[in-house]
């Protein structure tokens, strides 16, 4: 499998995997700033890693003919989700207990967060489906990178949150909102 792959192809896949994992890292910092338990870090990161495997697989199987249609839509959808999540976090931190924030510990919250950071890997999967990349190696790299990057982001956010106190959720919301804007423009 790896023996037949050129070093340049492997390096390209690793770079793409890390780039896709940066979304998970930034989301992790944002959520970690709210304060998060280690068990929740493991659960959320595992689901993000799984989504970073499933989404490119779905993209690869979708095929070449949809690539031009969904490339921009996937990025726009990811940006919109991050804008909504970030805006909601900012709003709920300013309003205090009057607003219920999205619970990253709930099944729905985990799915929303994991989808928001892995939807762009769907369009990358479509593009990779046109090339002769090793599918198993590709999706495993994506999953490992997404999982590791989310753990690192969550741990960093958690560590910084103790010094930010009540402003942690607002800072996390600003980070997510900013990344959402970057996705859209």
Buried (B, 14 or more C-beta within 10 A) or exposed (E): EEEEBEEEBBEBBEEBBBBBBBBBBBBBBBBBBBBBEEEBBEBBBBBBBBBBBBBBBEBBEBEEEBBEEBBEEBBEBBBBBBBBBBBBBBBBBEEEEEEEBBEBEEEEBBEBBBBBBBBBBBBBBBBBBEEEBBBEBBBBBBBBBBBBBBBBBBBBBBEBBEEBEEEBBBBBBBBBBBBBEEBEE
